[in-house]
Amino acid sequence: MINRLEATRYVVAQVTDEPIVASLGNAKFDLFLAQDRPQNFYMWNSMGMASSMGLGLAMARPQQKVIILDGDGALLMNLNSLTTAAYRAPENLIHVVWDNRQFELTGGQPTHTAYRADLALIARGSGFTQVTSVETQEAFEEAFSHALHTPGPWFLVAHIDAQRSPGRPPKSATYIKHRFMQSLGIEPV
Ligand SMILES: Cc1ncc(C[n+]2csc(CCOP(=O)(O)OP(=O)(O)O)c2C)c(N)n1
């Protein structure tokens, strides 16, 4: 099993100024712990929206890799973002899903991946051709590094343990948005 914080630390160590959109669960907490940087977008409350936001960003900024750090519960709430991403197929998109088979943040209720659903198969069925499913840190590092240096779109499922993150990123949506936009060279309105 992969430890989400350790894997997130690897992601942050590999990038320079690439934007990372982290979904509302523990993904954003661990991203904050790994490194708080202006290019991090911490999604609060909007369940499932990290995948759509990351897709839009990747399409708008094709010159740079865009990384989504998602949770299985959040992604299951917005599966149509996968069919759209596979159809639009931005080569610079890397969609990582931390699959802990539960809605950890709200009390550990099992998600469908605890039963019969397989996110890698769903991504393939949606039209992604570059899909990897990993269970060890070593395999994650290899897969992520490959995705970072080769054209995508990539869909990476990391099977993780179910630890709650103690990270507490900033909560102000305005602060997060403005800092993020400025990091992309866009003046917030
Ligand atoms: C539409 C909607 N329903 C429910 C919630 C409450 N909620 C916040 S985080 C979360 C669990 C997210 O699960 P997952 O993406 O798997 O991340 P994890 O908590 O396991 O890290 C839920 C249900 C919400 N924010 N929005």
The ligand as a MOL file (V3000), in Angstrom:
LIG
                    3D

  0  0  0     0  0            999 V3000
M  V30 BEGIN CTAB
M  V30 COUNTS 26 27 0 0 0
M  V30 BEGIN ATOM
M  V30 1 C -21.6880 17.1320 -2.8780 0
M  V30 2 C -20.9610 16.8270 -1.6110 0
M  V30 3 N -21.3100 15.7340 -0.8820 0
M  V30 4 C -20.6410 15.4430 0.2470 0
M  V30 5 C -19.6310 16.2580 0.6910 0
M  V30 6 C -18.9310 15.9540 2.0090 0
M  V30 7 N -17.6040 15.4120 1.8090 0 CHG=1
M  V30 8 C -16.5120 16.1840 1.9830 0
M  V30 9 S -15.0880 15.3460 1.7870 0
M  V30 10 C -15.9180 13.9080 1.4830 0
M  V30 11 C -15.1680 12.6240 1.2370 0
M  V30 12 C -14.2320 12.6990 0.0680 0
M  V30 13 O -13.7920 11.3890 -0.2280 0
M  V30 14 P -12.5090 11.1340 -1.1000 0
M  V30 15 O -12.5300 12.0190 -2.2770 0
M  V30 16 O -12.4020 9.6770 -1.3490 0
M  V30 17 O -11.3180 11.6440 -0.1790 0
M  V30 18 P -10.8430 11.1050 1.2660 0
M  V30 19 O -11.7400 11.7870 2.2680 0
M  V30 20 O -10.9860 9.6220 1.2830 0
M  V30 21 O -9.4410 11.5800 1.3630 0
M  V30 22 C -17.2970 14.1080 1.5350 0
M  V30 23 C -18.3190 13.0510 1.3530 0
M  V30 24 C -19.3210 17.3970 -0.0890 0
M  V30 25 N -18.3390 18.2390 0.2720 0
M  V30 26 N -19.9890 17.6480 -1.2280 0
M  V30 END ATOM
M  V30 BEGIN BOND
M  V30 1 1 1 2
M  V30 2 1 2 3
M  V30 3 2 2 26
M  V30 4 2 3 4
M  V30 5 1 4 5
M  V30 6 1 5 6
M  V30 7 2 5 24
M  V30 8 1 6 7
M  V30 9 2 7 8
M  V30 10 1 7 22
M  V30 11 1 8 9
M  V30 12 1 9 10
M  V30 13 1 10 11
M  V30 14 2 10 22
M  V30 15 1 11 12
M  V30 16 1 12 13
M  V30 17 1 13 14
M  V30 18 2 14 15
M  V30 19 1 14 16
M  V30 20 1 14 17
M  V30 21 1 17 18
M  V30 22 2 18 19
M  V30 23 1 18 20
M  V30 24 1 18 21
M  V30 25 1 22 23
M  V30 26 1 24 25
M  V30 27 1 24 26
M  V30 END BOND
M  V30 END CTAB
M  END
